[in-house]
Amino acid sequence: MSEQQSALFPTYARFPITLVKGEGSRLWDDKGKQYLDFASGLAVTNLGHVPERVKEKLVEQLGELWHVSNLFHIPNQEKLARLLVDNSCADAVFFCNSGAEANEAAIKLARRYNAKVLGKPRYEIITFHTSFHGRTLATLTATGQEKVKEGFHPLPEGFVYAPYNDANALKSYITDKTCAIMLELVQGEGGVNPADAEFVQEAVRLCKEHDLLLIIDEIQTGMGRTGKLFAYEHYGIEPDIFTLAKGLASGFPIGAMLGKAKLREAFSAGSHGSTFGGTPIATAAGIATVETLVEDKLPQRAAEMGEYFIAQLNAKLGGNPLVKQIRGKGLLIGIECTLPASDFIPAIHEAGLLVTGAGPNVIRLLPNLLVTRDDADKGIDIIASVLAQKAAASVN
């Protein structure tokens, strides 16, 4: 008898691994095999798997209240919003359920602010080649990668794509329809591409000159991942809007869009909403996560460990003909190879280390912010060994 077909849509090209348990930097599959985790659920479990403080907060909340409508006040929402505002340049927060929803809210807010507050018929947003902003119709259209758009036409209008890290070209993409520039400060899915300081400063200058909103997509870079609580801090800028998700609640689904006070008027009652956005449970996990990040100074730790990773990777992969470049910020690191990352990732998994790809040729490392030097060395040794074996095989 043939194996029963899955009841799931085949939307994921899954690795042949079934993970059933996690603790800290370790995961175990259904056969009992242990893995060192340098994927963190795609930059989600920034405190490691099942962090005790978050677990305690969730258990406490599960015994009190799970859900109420956003037609009523939710104290946890206000507390988490206050934590985020007090530790950022933002003045107000909207909670939702995912990064795509957070970016969708940012797009809607930018358009509505121009229409309702400024009284300007502007709706186009400049995004960038190789960017990734989500998979709703609006956010996949905002994404600067054609592969995510295949088969979904007609796409909504209102997005213009500029070359990433090209400060000289950016001005030419602004028209009388432009309302905002939307930017990742490290393109995660696009290949771990950090933004140049000159490019970012030019984007800020142009936003001021043309009265545009600057939207920073911090879905993957936020919550300490790059060595600052938010990646925009590396550049000494203050975005009008920025978005969060992934690492905000240690694996519990949540998203957030944060913005400046001037934008409040555009998001008045009834203009936007979410049934499950900011539930008591999701915000409880968020509170414990943010408190831990801030009180334990984990962004600073991520910066230090990121430097260690880069130094060790350069030392142990230097001279390997399959490695072109090692780059990143904090604990968002990419190893660009001369061949597709998919040629190496299965062997790395088999050796007991979980990593992911980013773009066609980049092995992406996303260890949790509490990763130890010992675990860093173990993981780097596995990568170096696999790539050395692959390089030797390619010569023979």
C-alpha positions as CSV (number, residue, x, y, z in Angstrom):
1,M,0.0,0.0,0.0
2,S,1.4,3.4,-0.9
3,E,2.1,5.9,1.8
4,Q,-1.0,8.1,2.6
5,Q,-0.7,11.6,1.0
6,S,-0.3,14.5,3.4
7,A,-3.4,16.4,4.3
8,L,-1.3,19.6,4.1
9,F,-0.8,21.8,1.1
10,P,2.8,21.3,-0.2
11,T,3.8,24.9,0.3
12,Y,7.1,24.2,2.1
13,A,10.1,22.4,0.7
14,R,10.8,20.7,4.1
15,F,14.0,19.2,5.2
16,P,13.6,15.5,6.1
17,I,13.8,16.2,9.9
18,T,10.9,16.1,12.4
19,L,11.8,18.1,15.5
20,V,9.9,17.3,18.7
21,K,11.8,18.9,21.6
22,G,13.9,22.0,22.3
23,E,15.9,23.4,25.1
24,G,18.3,26.4,24.9
25,S,20.5,25.9,21.8
26,R,19.5,22.2,21.4
27,L,16.8,20.5,19.4
28,W,15.9,16.8,19.2
29,D,14.1,14.9,16.4
30,D,11.6,12.1,16.6
31,K,14.4,9.6,16.4
32,G,16.2,11.0,19.4
33,K,19.0,12.7,17.4
34,Q,20.3,15.9,18.9
35,Y,21.1,19.0,16.9
36,L,22.8,22.3,17.7
37,D,20.4,25.0,16.4
38,F,21.8,27.9,14.4
39,A,18.5,28.5,12.7
40,S,16.4,29.7,15.7
41,G,13.1,29.1,13.8
42,L,14.3,31.7,11.3
43,A,15.4,34.3,13.9
44,V,12.4,33.7,16.2
45,T,13.8,31.9,19.3
46,N,16.3,34.6,20.2
47,L,16.3,33.5,23.8
48,G,16.8,29.9,22.9
49,H,14.1,27.2,23.0
50,V,11.6,27.2,25.9
51,P,13.2,30.1,27.9
52,E,12.1,29.7,31.5
53,R,11.0,33.3,32.1
54,V,8.8,33.3,29.1
55,K,7.4,29.9,29.9
56,E,6.5,31.0,33.5
57,K,4.7,34.1,32.1
58,L,2.8,32.1,29.6
59,V,1.7,29.4,32.2
60,E,0.6,32.2,34.5
61,Q,-1.5,33.9,31.7
62,L,-3.0,30.6,30.5
63,G,-4.5,30.2,33.9
64,E,-6.2,33.6,33.8
65,L,-7.4,34.7,30.4
66,W,-6.7,33.6,26.8
67,H,-8.6,36.0,24.5
68,V,-10.8,39.1,24.5
69,S,-11.8,41.3,21.6
70,N,-9.8,44.4,20.9
71,L,-13.1,46.2,21.6
72,F,-12.0,46.0,25.2
73,H,-8.8,47.2,27.0
74,I,-6.0,44.6,27.3
75,P,-3.5,45.5,30.0
76,N,-0.8,43.3,28.6
77,Q,-1.0,45.1,25.3
78,E,-0.4,48.4,27.0
79,K,2.5,47.1,29.1
80,L,4.2,45.6,26.0
81,A,3.6,48.7,24.0
82,R,5.1,50.8,26.7
83,L,8.2,48.6,26.9
84,L,8.7,48.9,23.2
85,V,8.1,52.7,23.1
86,D,10.4,53.3,26.1
87,N,13.2,51.4,24.4
88,S,12.9,52.8,20.9
89,C,12.2,56.0,18.9
90,A,8.5,55.1,18.5
91,D,5.5,56.7,20.2
92,A,2.7,54.2,19.4
93,V,2.3,50.5,18.6
94,F,-0.2,48.4,16.7
95,F,-0.2,44.7,17.4
96,C,-1.0,41.9,14.9
97,N,0.0,38.3,14.4
98,S,2.9,38.1,12.0
99,G,5.6,40.1,10.1
100,A,3.6,40.2,6.9
101,E,0.7,41.7,8.8
102,A,3.0,44.2,10.5
103,N,4.3,45.3,7.1
104,E,0.8,45.4,5.7
105,A,-0.2,47.7,8.5
106,A,2.9,49.9,7.7
107,I,1.9,50.1,4.0
108,K,-1.7,51.0,4.9
109,L,-0.6,53.6,7.4
110,A,1.8,55.3,5.0
111,R,-0.9,55.6,2.4
112,R,-3.6,56.8,4.8
113,Y,-1.3,59.3,6.4
114,N,-0.6,60.9,3.1
115,A,-4.3,60.8,2.1
116,K,-6.0,61.8,5.3
117,V,-3.4,63.9,7.2
118,L,-1.3,65.5,4.5
119,G,-4.0,65.6,1.9
120,K,-1.7,64.4,-0.8
121,P,-2.7,61.8,-3.4
122,R,0.5,59.8,-2.9
123,Y,0.5,56.0,-2.6
124,E,3.7,54.6,-4.1
125,I,6.4,53.0,-1.9
126,I,9.9,52.5,-3.0
127,T,11.3,49.1,-2.0
128,F,14.5,47.4,-3.1
129,H,15.8,44.5,-5.3
130,T,16.3,41.3,-3.3
131,S,14.2,42.5,-0.4
132,F,11.6,40.4,1.3
133,H,8.6,41.8,3.1
134,G,6.0,39.0,3.4
135,R,3.5,36.9,1.5
136,T,0.2,38.7,1.6
137,L,-0.7,40.2,-1.8
138,A,0.6,43.7,-0.8
139,T,3.8,42.5,1.0
140,L,4.8,40.0,-1.7
141,T,4.3,42.8,-4.2
142,A,6.5,45.0,-2.0
143,T,9.2,42.3,-2.1
144,G,11.9,42.8,-4.7
145,Q,12.1,39.1,-5.7
146,E,10.1,37.9,-8.7
147,K,10.0,34.3,-7.5
148,V,7.5,35.0,-4.7
149,K,5.1,36.7,-7.2
150,E,4.8,33.9,-9.8
151,G,1.2,33.0,-10.4
152,F,-0.3,35.7,-8.2
153,H,-1.0,38.4,-10.9
154,P,-2.5,40.9,-11.2
155,L,-0.6,42.4,-8.3
156,P,-1.7,45.6,-6.5
157,E,-0.1,48.7,-7.8
158,G,1.9,51.1,-5.7
159,F,5.4,49.7,-5.5
160,V,8.6,50.8,-7.2
161,Y,11.9,48.8,-6.9
162,A,15.3,50.5,-6.6
163,P,18.7,48.9,-6.5
164,Y,19.8,48.1,-2.9
165,N,22.9,50.0,-1.6
166,D,22.9,52.4,-4.5
167,A,22.8,55.8,-2.9
168,N,23.3,57.6,-6.2
169,A,20.4,56.0,-8.0
170,L,17.8,56.3,-5.2
171,K,16.7,59.9,-6.0
172,S,15.7,59.0,-9.5
173,Y,12.9,56.7,-8.3
174,I,11.0,59.4,-6.4
175,T,8.0,60.9,-8.2
176,D,5.0,62.9,-7.2
177,K,3.3,59.6,-6.3
178,T,5.9,58.5,-3.8
179,C,4.8,58.4,-0.2
180,A,7.5,56.3,1.5
181,I,10.7,54.4,1.3
182,M,10.6,50.8,2.8
183,L,14.0,49.3,3.7
184,E,15.6,46.3,5.4
185,L,18.9,47.3,7.1
186,V,20.1,43.7,6.6
187,Q,18.3,41.8,3.9
188,G,17.9,38.5,5.5
189,E,16.0,36.4,3.0
190,G,17.8,38.2,0.1
191,G,21.2,36.9,1.2
192,V,22.3,38.6,4.4
193,N,23.1,41.9,2.8
194,P,23.8,44.8,5.3
195,A,22.9,48.3,4.2
196,D,25.8,50.7,3.6
197,A,25.8,53.8,5.9
198,E,25.9,56.2,3.0
199,F,22.9,54.5,1.3
200,V,20.9,54.7,4.5
201,Q,21.8,58.4,5.1
202,E,20.8,59.2,1.6
203,A,17.4,57.5,2.1
204,V,16.9,59.6,5.3
205,R,17.9,62.8,3.5
206,L,15.5,62.1,0.6
207,C,12.6,61.4,3.0
208,K,13.2,64.7,4.7
209,E,13.6,66.6,1.4
210,H,10.4,65.2,-0.1
211,D,8.3,64.7,3.0
212,L,8.3,60.9,2.7
213,L,7.9,58.4,5.4
214,L,10.8,56.1,6.2
215,I,9.7,52.5,7.0
216,I,12.3,50.1,8.4
217,D,11.4,46.4,8.2
218,E,12.9,45.0,11.4
219,I,11.0,41.6,11.2
220,Q,14.2,39.6,11.1
221,T,16.7,42.2,12.4
222,G,14.8,43.4,15.5
223,M,14.9,42.2,19.1
224,G,18.6,42.2,19.5
225,R,19.5,40.0,16.5
226,T,22.0,42.4,14.9
227,G,23.7,43.6,18.1
228,K,21.3,46.4,18.9
229,L,17.8,46.1,20.1
230,F,16.8,47.4,16.7
231,A,19.0,47.5,13.6
232,Y,18.2,51.2,12.9
233,E,20.3,52.1,16.0
234,H,23.5,51.1,14.1
235,Y,22.9,53.9,11.7
236,G,22.0,56.7,14.1
237,I,18.6,57.2,12.5
238,E,14.9,57.3,13.6
239,P,12.4,55.8,11.2
240,D,8.9,57.1,11.0
241,I,7.6,53.5,11.1
242,F,9.3,50.2,11.8
243,T,7.9,46.6,12.0
244,L,8.6,43.7,14.3
245,A,7.6,40.0,14.6
246,K,9.9,36.9,14.7
247,G,11.9,37.4,17.9
248,L,9.3,39.5,19.8
249,A,7.7,36.7,21.8
250,S,10.2,33.8,21.7
251,G,8.1,31.7,19.3
252,F,4.6,32.7,20.2
253,P,2.9,34.4,17.1
254,I,2.9,38.1,17.3
255,G,3.7,41.1,15.1
256,A,3.9,44.8,15.8
257,M,4.0,48.1,13.8
258,L,5.6,51.0,15.6
259,G,5.4,54.6,14.6
260,K,5.9,58.3,15.4
261,A,3.2,60.3,17.2
262,K,2.4,62.3,14.0
263,L,0.9,59.1,12.6
264,R,-1.7,58.6,15.3
265,E,-4.3,60.7,13.4
266,A,-4.1,58.5,10.3
267,F,-4.8,55.3,12.3
268,S,-8.0,56.4,14.0
269,A,-10.7,54.1,15.3
270,G,-12.0,51.8,12.6
271,S,-9.2,52.4,10.2
272,H,-7.4,49.1,10.9
273,G,-7.8,46.1,13.2
274,S,-7.1,42.5,14.0
275,T,-9.1,39.9,15.9
276,F,-6.1,38.1,17.3
277,G,-3.6,41.0,17.3
278,G,-2.2,41.5,20.8
279,T,-4.0,38.8,22.7
280,P,-3.3,38.5,26.5
281,I,-1.3,35.3,25.8
282,A,0.8,36.7,22.9
283,T,1.6,39.9,24.8
284,A,2.5,38.0,27.9
285,A,5.1,36.2,26.0
286,G,6.3,39.5,24.5
287,I,6.6,41.2,27.8
288,A,8.8,38.4,29.2
289,T,10.9,38.4,26.1
290,V,11.5,42.1,25.9
291,E,12.2,42.4,29.6
292,T,14.8,39.6,29.3
293,L,16.4,41.2,26.3
294,V,16.7,44.6,27.9
295,E,17.5,43.6,31.5
296,D,20.1,41.0,30.6
297,K,21.7,43.3,27.9
298,L,21.4,40.6,25.3
299,P,21.8,42.8,22.2
300,Q,25.2,43.8,23.5
301,R,26.0,40.1,24.0
302,A,24.8,39.4,20.4
303,A,27.2,42.1,19.1
304,E,30.1,40.5,21.0
305,M,29.3,37.0,19.9
306,G,28.7,38.2,16.3
307,E,32.3,39.5,16.2
308,Y,33.5,36.2,17.6
309,F,31.6,34.2,15.0
310,I,32.9,36.3,12.1
311,A,36.5,36.1,13.3
312,Q,36.3,32.3,13.8
313,L,34.5,31.7,10.5
314,N,37.1,33.8,8.6
315,A,39.9,31.9,10.4
316,K,38.5,28.4,9.7
317,L,37.0,29.0,6.2
318,G,39.8,31.2,4.9
319,G,41.3,29.6,1.9
320,N,38.4,27.4,1.1
321,P,37.7,27.9,-2.6
322,L,33.9,27.4,-2.1
323,V,33.6,30.4,0.2
324,K,33.4,33.9,-1.3
325,Q,32.5,36.1,1.6
326,I,31.4,36.1,5.2
327,R,29.2,39.0,6.2
328,G,26.4,40.2,8.6
329,K,25.6,42.1,11.7
330,G,25.5,40.6,15.2
331,L,24.1,37.1,15.1
332,L,22.6,37.4,11.6
333,I,25.5,36.0,9.5
334,G,25.8,34.8,6.0
335,I,28.4,32.6,4.3
336,E,28.3,33.3,0.6
337,C,29.5,30.3,-1.4
338,T,30.4,29.8,-5.0
339,L,27.8,27.0,-5.3
340,P,24.1,26.9,-4.2
341,A,23.7,26.7,-0.4
342,S,21.5,23.6,-1.0
343,D,24.6,21.7,-2.0
344,F,25.9,22.0,1.6
345,I,23.0,22.4,4.0
346,P,21.8,18.7,4.0
347,A,25.4,17.6,5.0
348,I,25.6,20.2,7.7
349,H,22.3,19.0,9.1
350,E,23.4,15.4,9.0
351,A,26.5,16.4,11.0
352,G,24.2,17.7,13.7
353,L,23.9,21.5,13.0
354,L,20.8,23.2,11.8
355,V,21.2,26.2,9.4
356,T,19.2,27.7,6.6
357,G,19.8,29.3,3.3
358,A,19.4,32.9,2.3
359,G,19.3,33.8,-1.4
360,P,20.7,31.1,-3.8
361,N,24.3,30.8,-2.5
362,V,24.3,31.9,1.2
363,I,24.4,29.7,4.3
364,R,22.6,31.7,7.0
365,L,23.5,31.4,10.6
366,L,21.0,32.6,13.2
367,P,22.1,31.2,16.6
368,N,20.2,32.4,19.7
369,L,21.5,35.5,21.5
370,L,22.6,33.3,24.5
371,V,24.8,31.0,22.4
372,T,28.0,30.1,24.1
373,R,31.5,30.2,22.7
374,D,31.8,26.5,23.1
375,D,28.6,26.0,20.9
376,A,29.9,28.6,18.5
377,D,33.1,26.6,18.0
378,K,31.2,23.3,17.6
379,G,28.9,24.7,15.0
380,I,31.7,26.5,13.1
381,D,33.8,23.3,13.1
382,I,30.9,21.4,11.6
383,I,30.5,24.0,8.8
384,A,34.3,24.1,8.2
385,S,34.5,20.3,8.0
386,V,31.6,19.9,5.6
387,L,32.9,22.7,3.3
388,A,36.4,21.3,3.4
389,Q,35.1,17.8,2.4
390,K,33.0,19.4,-0.4
391,A,36.0,21.4,-1.7
392,A,38.2,18.3,-1.7
393,A,35.5,16.3,-3.6
394,S,35.1,19.1,-6.2
395,V,38.9,18.9,-6.9
396,N,38.8,15.1,-7.3
